[in-house]
Amino acid sequence: MKKKSPKITLRGSFHGKMLLLSVLPLLCLAILVGCVSVATFSNTMHKQMEEELNSQCHMVKELYDSLYPGDFSLRVDDNESYSLYKGNVDITNANRLLDCIHNSYGVEVSIFCKDLCVATTMTDSDGNRATLTHATPIIVEDVQKFHMESFYDDVLLNDQKYFASYIPIMNSDFEVFGMFGIYRLSSVVDQRAKAAVMPIVLLCILATFIIGFISIEYSNHLIRRLTVIQRFMRALASGRFDQELPYSAFQHKDELGDLAESGKTMQQSLRQLVEFDALTKLNNRRSGDQKLKGICERARQYGSSYCVGICDIDFFKKVNDTYGHDAGDEVLRRVAKTLKTHIMGKRGFVARWG
């Protein structure tokens, strides 16, 4: 029965650790690069949006100043209805300029007197302009009290989030009349951001996949070489010295190649110690018995024939007694050499049995 090769499990194995070391840092790097890219782009988009809306606020102010010279004023009649004036011109219903900006730039525009919206492009659910609504007190305080240009990225209007920019409206007497407000839907900006960030995210995913695939393949290549050497060492540990390392274990001149060379050298050394007689360099009785069993098994399996010869050196004791043991050892070596040289067809083997 063919023996099964040892199983390599990922849990706690060198293979699992190699894969973990290959993939985990790469995955963390990809996540980090993706998060930093998205955060950086988001900050850039916010700054760009702030500059864009602030610029549009100033543009609206300059357009009103050039078309309608004079200060803003709000006049309320006896019926408590109001009229918005710019200089001497009643611009209460002059919404074409606001609508033109809205259509050209895709933004909403509002004019406030203090905290009250007196002109706007925003409409309610019935399509009516959303005038006479009030601005958030914090925004009014920032813009009108401190005379500051202010930008916000979370203004809630009609249950929708907007990016908003405000600038104060100063009359010629340096009194604050109110403020201009420019709004852009956050969802529109988010869509633009997603469209711009998506290629970066896809590129990170693709790069992670490619580099991860290369890392895993290289790790598997190293593991395969280590597994070959591991099986070879296990064979040596179990006393099977006939195992051979494949060429792939030696083809790379690196640490694993050196380990394979050392394993091969150790195999040869152990084989000499365990299978061969130290004096004659013939197979010892242990290895001779194993080889003979193998020949018998093949003969039964394939119906081949074999023969066994046993020989002895006559009067060997007299050689030792007359010329000494060193001379006897030399006789044994030469007889062994002669037998090894003339073994028929080089397919047999010689073992020292006694």
C-alpha positions in Angstrom: 0.0 0.0 0.0 1.3 3.4 -0.9 2.0 5.6 2.0 0.2 8.9 2.3 2.3 12.0 2.3 2.2 13.9 5.6 -0.5 16.5 5.7 0.4 20.2 6.1 -2.3 22.1 8.0 -2.5 25.9 8.0 -3.2 26.2 11.7 0.0 26.8 13.6 2.1 25.7 10.6 4.9 27.5 9.0 2.8 27.6 5.8 0.0 29.4 7.6 2.5 31.9 9.2 4.1 32.6 5.8 0.7 33.3 4.2 -0.3 35.4 7.2 2.9 37.4 7.0 2.5 37.8 3.2 -1.2 38.8 3.1 -1.9 40.6 6.4 0.6 43.4 6.1 -0.5 43.9 2.5 -4.1 44.0 3.4 -3.4 46.5 6.3 -1.4 48.6 3.9 -4.2 48.6 1.3 -6.8 49.6 3.9 -4.5 52.3 5.2 -3.8 53.7 1.8 -7.5 53.6 0.9 -8.5 55.3 4.1 -5.8 58.0 3.8 -6.7 58.5 0.1 -10.4 58.9 0.9 -9.7 61.2 3.9 -7.3 63.3 1.9 -9.6 63.6 -1.0 -12.5 64.4 1.3 -10.6 67.2 2.9 -9.6 68.5 -0.5 -13.2 68.4 -1.7 -14.3 70.3 1.4 -11.7 72.9 0.9 -12.5 73.2 -2.7 -16.2 73.4 -1.9 -15.5 76.1 0.7 -13.5 78.2 -1.8 -16.1 77.7 -4.5 -19.1 78.6 -2.4 -17.3 81.6 -0.8 -16.4 82.8 -4.3 -20.0 82.5 -5.5 -21.2 84.4 -2.4 -18.9 87.3 -3.3 -20.0 87.1 -7.0 -23.7 87.4 -6.0 -22.9 90.4 -3.8 -20.9 92.1 -6.6 -23.7 91.4 -9.1 -26.3 93.0 -6.8 -24.0 96.0 -6.2 -23.4 96.5 -9.9 -27.0 96.0 -11.0 -28.6 97.8 -8.1 -26.4 100.5 -6.6 -27.1 101.5 -3.0 -27.8 99.8 0.3 -30.1 96.9 1.1 -33.2 97.9 3.1 -36.4 96.2 4.2 -39.6 98.1 4.3 -42.7 96.8 6.1 -46.1 98.3 5.4 -49.2 98.5 7.6 -50.3 95.0 6.5 -47.0 93.6 7.8 -45.9 92.7 4.3 -42.4 93.5 3.4 -40.6 94.9 0.5 -36.9 94.4 -0.2 -35.0 97.3 -1.6 -31.5 97.7 -3.1 -30.9 101.4 -3.2 -34.2 102.9 -4.5 -35.2 99.8 -6.5 -37.7 97.3 -5.2 -36.2 93.9 -5.8 -38.7 91.9 -3.8 -39.9 89.9 -6.8 -36.8 90.4 -8.9 -35.7 86.7 -8.8 -34.3 86.3 -12.2 -30.8 87.0 -11.0 -31.1 84.4 -8.3 -32.6 81.9 -10.6 -29.9 82.5 -13.2 -27.2 81.7 -10.6 -29.1 78.7 -9.5 -29.5 77.3 -13.0 -25.9 78.1 -14.0 -24.0 76.8 -10.9 -26.5 74.3 -9.5 -26.6 76.1 -6.1 -29.3 77.5 -3.9 -29.1 81.2 -3.1 -30.7 83.1 -0.2 -30.7 86.7 1.1 -31.3 87.3 4.8 -32.3 90.4 6.7 -30.8 89.7 10.1 -32.0 86.1 10.5 -35.0 86.3 8.2 -34.9 84.9 4.7 -36.3 87.6 2.4 -35.3 86.2 -1.1 -34.3 82.6 -2.1 -34.3 80.1 -4.9 -35.4 77.3 -2.5 -39.0 76.1 -2.7 -41.2 74.2 -0.5 -43.2 71.0 -1.4 -45.8 73.1 -3.1 -43.3 75.0 -5.3 -43.5 78.2 -3.3 -40.3 80.1 -2.5 -39.2 79.3 1.1 -39.1 83.0 2.3 -39.8 84.2 5.8 -37.8 81.3 7.3 -35.2 81.8 9.9 -31.5 81.1 9.8 -29.8 79.1 12.6 -28.8 81.4 15.5 -25.3 80.1 15.6 -24.8 81.0 11.9 -26.3 84.4 12.4 -24.0 85.1 15.3 -20.9 83.9 13.5 -21.6 85.9 10.3 -23.4 89.0 11.5 -22.1 89.6 15.0 -18.5 88.8 14.2 -18.6 90.0 10.6 -17.1 86.7 9.4 -17.3 84.7 6.2 -18.4 81.3 7.4 -18.5 77.8 5.8 -20.5 74.8 7.1 -20.7 71.3 5.9 -23.8 70.1 7.8 -26.5 72.7 7.3 -29.9 71.0 7.5 -32.6 72.5 5.2 -35.9 70.8 4.2 -34.6 67.5 5.8 -31.5 67.5 3.5 -27.9 68.2 4.3 -26.1 71.1 2.5 -22.7 72.6 2.3 -23.3 76.3 2.9 -21.3 79.5 2.8 -22.3 82.8 4.2 -20.9 86.4 4.0 -22.3 89.4 5.8 -24.1 92.2 4.0 -22.6 95.5 5.1 -24.3 98.8 4.2 -22.5 102.1 3.7 -23.0 103.1 7.3 -21.1 99.9 8.3 -24.2 98.4 9.8 -25.0 94.8 9.1 -28.2 94.3 7.1 -28.0 90.6 6.9 -26.1 88.0 4.9 -25.9 86.1 1.6 -26.1 82.3 1.7 -25.0 79.8 -1.0 -25.9 76.1 -0.6 -25.0 72.9 -2.4 -26.5 69.6 -1.7 -24.1 67.3 0.2 -25.4 64.3 -1.8 -24.3 65.9 -5.0 -20.8 66.5 -3.6 -20.7 63.0 -2.2 -21.5 61.6 -5.6 -18.7 63.6 -7.1 -16.3 62.4 -4.3 -17.3 58.8 -4.8 -16.8 59.1 -8.6 -13.3 60.5 -8.0 -12.4 58.1 -5.1 -13.7 54.9 -6.8 -10.7 54.6 -9.2 -8.3 55.0 -6.2 -10.2 52.3 -4.3 -10.3 50.0 -7.3 -6.6 50.5 -7.9 -5.8 49.6 -4.3 -8.0 46.5 -4.5 -6.3 45.5 -7.8 -2.8 46.2 -6.5 -3.6 44.2 -3.3 -4.9 41.3 -5.4 -1.9 41.3 -7.7 0.8 41.7 -5.0 -1.1 39.3 -2.8 -1.2 36.7 -5.5 2.5 37.1 -6.2 3.3 36.9 -2.5 1.2 33.8 -1.9 2.6 32.1 -5.0 6.2 32.8 -3.8 5.3 31.6 -0.3 3.8 28.4 -1.7 6.9 27.9 -3.8 9.1 28.2 -0.7 6.7 25.9 1.3 6.8 23.3 -1.5 10.6 23.3 -1.3 10.5 23.1 2.5 8.0 20.2 2.3 10.3 18.2 0.0 13.2 18.7 2.4 10.9 17.9 5.4 9.8 14.6 3.8 13.4 13.7 3.0 14.4 14.3 6.6 11.5 12.3 7.9 12.6 9.4 5.6 16.1 9.6 7.1 14.7 9.7 10.6 12.8 6.5 9.9 15.9 4.7 8.5 15.0 4.9 4.8 18.3 6.0 3.3 17.3 5.2 -0.3 15.2 8.4 -0.7 16.4 10.9 -3.2 15.9 14.7 -3.2 14.5 16.0 -6.5 16.5 18.5 -8.6 14.1 21.3 -7.6 15.6 21.2 -4.0 19.0 22.1 -5.3 18.3 24.4 -8.3 18.2 27.6 -6.2 21.5 28.7 -4.6 20.0 30.0 -1.4 19.5 29.0 2.2 17.0 26.2 1.3 19.4 25.0 -1.4 22.2 24.9 1.3 19.8 23.0 3.6 19.1 20.4 0.9 22.9 20.0 0.2 23.4 19.5 4.0 20.6 16.9 4.1 22.1 15.0 1.1 25.5 15.0 2.8 24.0 13.9 6.1 22.2 11.1 4.2 25.5 9.9 2.7 27.2 10.0 6.1 24.4 8.1 7.9 24.2 5.6 5.1 27.9 4.9 5.4 27.5 4.5 9.2 24.3 2.4 9.2 24.4 0.4 5.9 28.1 -0.2 5.3 30.9 -2.0 7.1 33.5 0.5 8.1 36.5 -1.8 7.2 35.4 -3.3 3.8 32.9 -0.7 2.7 30.5 -3.5 1.9 26.9 -3.5 2.9 26.6 -4.7 6.5 24.3 -7.5 7.6 21.4 -5.2 8.4 21.4 -3.5 4.9 22.2 -6.8 3.2 19.2 -8.4 4.8 16.9 -5.5 3.7 18.2 -5.7 0.1 17.7 -9.4 0.0 14.1 -9.1 1.2 13.5 -6.5 -1.5 15.0 -8.9 -4.2 12.8 -11.8 -2.9 9.7 -9.6 -3.0 10.4 -8.5 -6.6 11.0 -12.0 -7.6 7.6 -13.2 -6.3 5.9 -10.2 -7.9 7.5 -10.4 -11.4 8.5 -14.1 -11.5 12.2 -13.3 -11.9 15.0 -15.5 -10.6 18.0 -14.7 -8.4 20.8 -16.5 -6.7 22.6 -16.0 -3.4 26.3 -16.9 -2.9 28.0 -17.2 0.4 31.8 -17.4 0.6 34.4 -17.6 3.4 38.1 -16.9 3.5 40.0 -20.1 4.3 42.8 -20.1 6.9 42.1 -16.5 7.7 43.0 -17.0 11.3 46.5 -18.0 10.2 46.9 -14.7 8.4 46.0 -12.8 11.6 48.2 -15.0 13.7 51.2 -14.9 11.4 51.1 -11.4 10.0 49.0 -9.5 12.5 45.5 -8.0 12.4 46.6 -5.1 10.1 47.5 -7.6 7.5 44.2 -9.5 8.0 42.3 -6.2 7.6 44.1 -5.6 4.3 43.2 -9.1 3.1 39.5 -8.4 3.9 39.6 -5.1 2.1 41.1 -6.6 -1.1 38.8 -9.6 -1.1 35.8 -7.1 -0.7 37.1 -5.0 -3.6 37.5 -8.0 -5.8 33.9 -9.2 -5.1 32.5 -5.7 -5.7 34.4 -5.4 -9.0 33.3 -8.7 -10.4 29.7 -8.9 -9.2 27.7 -10.0 -12.3 26.1 -7.2 -14.4 26.6 -4.7 -11.6 23.1 -5.5 -10.5 23.9 -7.5 -7.4 25.4 -6.5 -4.1 28.0 -7.8 -1.7 27.4 -7.8 2.0 29.7 -8.7 5.0 27.5 -11.3 6.8 29.9 -12.6 9.4 
